[in-house]
Amino acid sequence: MSERVLTPRNRGFLFLDSHPAGCRQLVADMWQACPAPSGVPEGDGPVALVIGSSAGYGLAATLAGLKRAGIRGIAVSFEKAPTVRRTATAGWYRTAATADIARTAGRDLVFLNGDAFSDSLKDQVADLIEQRFGGRLDYLIYSVAAPRRIDPDTGTAYASVLKPIGQANRTKTLVFDDEGVPEVREVETGPAEGDDVEQTVAVMGGADWERWIDHLAARGLLANRFATAALSYIGSSLTAAIYRQGTIGAAKADLEATARTLNERLGKTVGGWAVTSVNAAAVTQSSTAIPGIALYTSLLRGVLGEDLVPPIRQLAALWDQLTGAAPLDLDDEGRIRLDTFELTDDVQAAVAERWESATTATIADLANLDWFRAEVRRLYGFSVPGIDYTTPVATDIPWPDHTPWPASGEAPGKSSQEGRGRGR
């Protein structure tokens, strides 16, 4: 197994390599930060499917589901393996660490690496649910952020874009030079053209989420009172033009419309329900690509400090609501809201004031830049406390295998979904 000293090499917010030990420690830190449940989950635990499990809120959903709800089941992501020249992607190493945590916790969680948009992966998941998990799925968490999607029916490739709708948008954004010096710039993004909106909705809207439900329902795999949640974001008025009112916002609106359709259908067929979960701002590999989001998030941290609720605690709250351990907290549109602390009038007013004052000369006094820089680096396993980055580290970490669990090869027990508590 190859070992080498890894130093961060990046182009903007994109890093060329990832640090396996840093990624492992990051996952361990998230596990420790997740509040423990008041009681030990009974029996085998509910069967869950997390789609997009290796990064951001999807990773938080996987870890929080393990700790808060005692889930078993399947976690799906799409990551690159290590090569002779490059490390694996950070999500590859985070998945290996998560698999170890699941096994230590005594939970049978299978990790699949593949294209979540494809029907072949959907078939593989359905077969596993049928053959390994008693033929019934209790929960599905959908957390997919992707640049493109191929429609399995037509073979058409769709590409998502980050553009405002109607007119160009000028906004402040935060960048760092090669020495890590911050700069506040104004950038202009041209408006969506042609079928940009339709393409983005096809990738990031609700079509694939609904296809997953259709696929599993056709195989008779949805448990009584099955529940599903798609993770979403609304955000601040400061970023609305490029986000909620832009092409991505159109996709999120489609996701919410899909939730309403699925909710009605599942209620009639299995007594189940569907919902979108609106999460708060966080530093993720996806969010750093959106103009203005880096500036907004660093200013938000400057205002809230430690009161900025991290994804792992937000997703712990989501699992409590899904399982009935806590009552559902829905807004008027039927969405679970985990972002209310961020969008209060006083917080948004304070962030807006700092936004107006933000320049390259003032940004260090207005935003928590040290925190933001470290969060970006931690996405790739760097700047993680407790890691000696001068020590060579093995990079050829294998993907978690599918060895039958328990180790004796005995078939896991069937899901005890009948009468399971739910928050609806």
N, C-alpha and C positions, 0 to 999 in steps of 0.2 A: 504494500500500500504506500503510495507516494506521500512524502511529507515535505513541506516547504514553509518558509516564512512568508506570510501574506501581508502586504501593505495596501491601503486603499488607493485605487486608481479610478478616477471618475471623470466624466464629461458632464458638467453641471450636476444634476441630481441623479444621474445614471452612473452606477459603478460597474466596472468591468469584471470584478471578481467578488466572491462572497467568502466570509470566514466561517468555517464549520463550527469551531468552538464557540465563537461569538453568537452564532445563530442558536446553538444548543442552549447556551446560557440565557439568551433572550426568552426562549420558550419556557425555560425553568422559572425565570423571573415572572413571566405572565401567569404561570400556574400558581406560584406563591401569592401573587396579587389578587387572584380570584377568590372571593369570599367562600369559605366552606359552607356547605348546607347545614341546616340545624339538625338534620338526622341523616343516617346512612341510607341511600336509595335502596329500596327493597328488591329482592330477586335479581334477575338478570339485567334489569334496566330496560328502558324503552329502546326500540330500534330506530335509529336516525340516519338520515343521509344528508351530508353537508357538501354542497357543490361550490367549489372555490375555497378549499379548506386550508391553503398553505400560506396565506398572507392577509394582512389587514383585519377587517372585521370577520372574514371567513375563518381565519385562524383563531381569532378570539371566540367565535361561535363554537368551534370544535373543542377548544380547551375548556370553555365554560360549560359546555354540554356534558363533557366528561365529569367535571367536578361537581357541578350543581345538580345535574339530573341523572348522572350515572349512565349516560347513553352507551350503547354499542351500535355497530352498524358499519357504515361505509363513508369514507371521506375522499372526495374527488378533487384533483388539481391537475395542472398542466405545467410541468417543470422540465428543465434540461439537465441531463446527467453530466457529471464531470468528464472532461477530456484531457488529453495530454497537455494542451496549452491553457485551458481554462478550468476554473473550478465549476462545480455545479451552480445552478441558481440558488439564491438564498432560500427560496421556498422548498427546494429539494432537501436542504439540511434541516430546515424547520420541521419538515414532515418526518424525517428520521427521528428527530428529538421528540416529536409529539407521539410517534408510535411507541417509543420506549416508555413514555409517561403512561399511555393507555394500558400497556401490558403490565406495568408496575401497579397500576390501579386496579388490575383485574378485569379490564373491559376489552371485549373482543371488537376491535376497530380495524377494518381493512382499508388500506390506502391504495387508491388506484390513480395512475398517472396517464392522462389521456385527454382528448378533446371532448369537453362536456357537451358541445353542440352536436356531436355525432350520434347517430342511432346505434352504432356498434357499441359504444360505451354504455349507452342506456340499456342495451341488451345484456351487457356484462353485469351491470348493477342489478338488473332485475333477476338474473340467474342467481347471483349471490344472495339476494334477499330470499329467494325461493328455497335455495338449497342449504343455506347456512344460518339464516335468521328466522326460520319458522314461517316464512311466506307472508309476513305482514310487516308493513312499515308504519311507524307511529308519527314520525316527524320528518319534514324536509326543509332544510335551510338553503336558500338560493343566494349566493354572493359571488356573482361573476362580473368581472370587469375585463373586457377584451377589445382589441382594436378591430377584429374582423370576425366574420362568421360565414360559414357555408351552409346554405339551406339544404338539409338532407333530401328533401323532395325534388328540388329542381337543380341542385348543384350550383346555384347562383351564389357568388361571393359578394358579401356586403362589407363595407368598411365604415367604421364610426369616425366622426370628426368632432372637434371641439370648436364650435363657431356660434356666434350670436345669430339670432333670427331677425330679419328685417333690415338691419343696418349694422355697419361696422361698430365695433366697441373699442374704446380706449380705456385702459385701466392701468393702475399701478401694479407692479409685480416686484418680487424680491429675487435677486440672483446673487451668486457668490462667484468671485473670480478663482483662478487656479490656486491662489494663496489663501482662499477662504475669506477674503474681504467682502463684506456685503455691499450691495448697490441696489438702490430703489430706482427702477426705470418705469417709463410709461411705454406700454406696448399697444399696438393696434391689431385687432383681429378682424379680418374681413367677414362679411355676413355669409350665411349658408346660401349655397347656390344649387340650382338643379334639383337633384334628388338627395341632397345631403341629409335632410331631416329624415326622409324615409329610410335611407341607408343606416343612419345612426339608430333609429328606432328598431330596425330589423336586427341589429347587433345587441343593443343594450336595453331594449324594451322587454315585454313580457312573453314574446313568442316562444323562446326556448324554455322558460319556466313552465309555461302551459304544456309544452310538448313533453316535458318530463312527467308531469301529472298524468297526461293522456296515456303515455307509454306504460306507466306503472299501474294505472287503473285498468287498462286493457288486459293486463296480466293478472288482475284480481289481487293486487298486492297492497292496497291501501287499507289500513286497519280501521276498525270502528272508531269514529271520532278522530280520524287522522287530521293533523294540523300542519300547515306550511307557512313559512314566512320568507319573503324576499327582502333583502337588506337594501336600504335606500338612503338618500340624503336630500335635504332641502337647502339648508344653509342660510346665509345672511343676505340682506338686500345689497350689501356691498359687492357681492360676487354674483348677484342674480342674473345680470345681463349675459354673462358667459356661461353660467351654469343653469339655474332653474328656468330661466327664460330663453336659454339657448337650445342647441340640438340635444345635449345630454338631458336637459330638463324635459324636452319632448319625449325622450325615451323613458324617463322616470314617470311621467304622466301616463304613458302607455303601460308601464309596470303596475301602477296603481289601478288602472282600469282593468287590467288582467286579474288583479287581486279580487276586485269586486265580482267579476265573472266567475272565477274559481270558487269564491266563497259561497255564492249562491248554488253552484253546481255540487260542491262537496257537501253542503248542508243537506241536499236532497238525496244524495247517493250513499254517503257513509256517516252522516251526522257530523261531518267535519267542518273545517273552516280554513280560510286563507286570509293573509294580512300582509301589508308591507310594514317594515320596521324602520322608522326614520332615525338614523344615528347622528351623532354630533361630529364636529370636525375632528380630524386626526391626521397625523402625518403618515401617509401610505405611499406605496410606489405609484399608485394611480393618481392620487390627489396632487402630487408634486408636479405632474405634467400639465395641470390646469392653470392658465394665467390668473394671477391674483390670489390663488389659494394659499401659496406659501406665505405671502405677506399677511393675509388675513389670519392664518393659523398662528403665526408667530406673534402677532399683535394680540390675538385672543389669549394666548398663554401669558403674555405680559399683563393682561388685565386680570385673569383668573388665577394664575399661579397654580398651586397644587389643587385648586378646586376644579380644574379642567379634568373631567372624568375620562379615564382611559378606556379604550375599546373593551378590555377584558371585563371591567365592571359594568359597562353598559350591556354587554352580552349576557352577563350573569343575570341582570334584571330581565332581559328578554326571555331567557329560559325559565325564570320563575313565573313569568306571565303565561308562557306556552304550556307549562305543566300544571298550572293552577296553584302553585305555591304562593303566588301573589295575584291580586285581581288585575284584569286587563285594564290598561290605561290608554284609551283610544281618544283620538281627536274627532272632530265633526265629520271628517272624511273616512273614519274607520281605520286610521293608521295608528299603530303603536308608536308613541313618541318618547324617544330616549334622549332627545336634544333640547328639552325645555330649559335646562340650566344655561345653555348657550344663548338662547334667543330671548331672554328676558329684556325688557326695555332698558334697564340700567346697564346691563352688560353690553348690549348692542350700541348704546349711546357712547359708552366709554371707548369701545373699539372704533366707532366711526370718528370720534374726535382724534384718536391717534392716527387713523388712516389719513385724515386730511392733513395732519402735520408731518406725515412720514416723508422724509427725504433721505438721501444717502448720508447727509450730515447728522440727522436726528434719529435715525432708525435704531441705533444702539441703545438709546434712552427710552424708546417706546415699546420695543418688542423684546422677547426673550430669545435672542439669537443663539446663545450658547445651547439652550435646550433644543431649539429647532435643528441646528447643525448636527447635534448629537443624535437626535431622533432620525434624521435622514441617514446618517452613517450606520445606526443600529439596524435599519432595514436590511442591511447587507452583512450584519454581524460584526461591525466595527464600533469602537467607542462603547463597548459593553463593559461595565464595571466587573472586575474580577478576572479579566482575561489578559494574559501576558502575550502581547502581540509580537514579541521578539523571539518567541519559541516556535519552532517548526510544528506544523499541524497537518494531520492526514486529511487529504481532500477527496480521496476516492471512497466516499461513504456510500454503501449500497442503499438502494430503495428498500423500504420495509417489505419483507416477503409475506406470502399468504399462508404461512404454515397454519394448519387447523388449530384452533384455540378452543378449549384448553390444550396444553401440550400433549396430553394423553390421547388426543384425537377424538375424544367424545364430542358428540354433536351438542352445540349450545342449546339451551332450553328455548322453547317457543316464547314469543312475546305475550306478556300478560296484559294485553291492551283492554280487555273487557273491564269496564268500570274505572279505567284509569282517570284520575282527576285532570280536568282541563279547565282553563280559565275562561270559558265561554258558555 
